[in-house]
Amino acid sequence: MPAGNEAVLRLRAGLNVGALSCRGRGMPAVTPAYGQMLNRHRALFASAYRAETQRLGQAGLDRQQTRLY
């Protein structure tokens, strides 16, 4: 189970997939709320991204994020 910054980035990735999946006719409009959440927690996500990039390197973080999808 990931913790800390890794967990924050995994949560963001999961929410991103959900927001992108909930588009189109007959689907609830979650994209605006997702955008608001990103803005509200911008500093947290930026801090987690910087920390994980420093910990894993850019290529390592890219590999990790690709595995999530």
C-alpha positions in Angstrom: 0.0 0.0 0.0 1.6 3.3 -1.1 1.9 6.1 1.4 2.6 9.8 1.4 3.4 11.4 -1.9 3.1 8.3 -3.9 -0.5 7.8 -2.5 -1.4 11.4 -3.4 -0.2 10.9 -7.0 -2.0 7.6 -7.3 -5.2 9.1 -6.0 -4.9 11.9 -8.5 -4.3 9.5 -11.3 -7.3 7.4 -10.3 -9.5 10.5 -10.1 -8.2 11.6 -13.5 -9.2 8.3 -15.1 -12.7 8.5 -13.5 -13.2 12.1 -14.7 -12.2 11.2 -18.2 -14.4 8.1 -18.2 -17.5 10.1 -17.1 -18.0 12.1 -20.2 -20.6 12.0 -22.9 -24.3 11.7 -23.3 -26.1 10.4 -20.3 -23.0 10.7 -18.0 -22.8 13.0 -15.0 -20.6 16.1 -15.6 -17.8 15.4 -13.2 -15.1 17.2 -15.2 -15.9 20.7 -13.8 -15.8 19.3 -10.2 -12.5 17.5 -10.9 -11.0 20.8 -12.2 -12.1 22.6 -9.1 -10.6 19.9 -6.9 -7.3 20.1 -8.8 -7.2 23.9 -8.3 -8.2 23.6 -4.6 -5.3 21.1 -4.0 -2.8 22.4 -6.5 -0.1 22.9 -3.9 -0.5 19.4 -2.5 -0.3 17.8 -5.9 2.7 19.9 -7.0 4.6 19.1 -3.8 3.9 15.4 -4.2 5.0 15.5 -7.8 8.2 17.3 -7.0 9.0 14.9 -4.2 8.3 11.8 -6.2 10.3 13.1 -9.2 13.2 13.7 -6.8 12.8 10.2 -5.3 12.4 8.3 -8.5 13.8 10.6 -11.2 11.6 11.6 -14.1 11.9 8.4 -16.0 11.1 6.4 -12.9 8.0 8.5 -12.1 6.9 8.1 -15.7 7.2 4.3 -15.5 5.3 4.3 -12.2 2.5 6.4 -13.6 2.3 4.4 -16.8 1.8 1.2 -14.7 -1.2 2.8 -12.9 -3.1 3.1 -16.2 
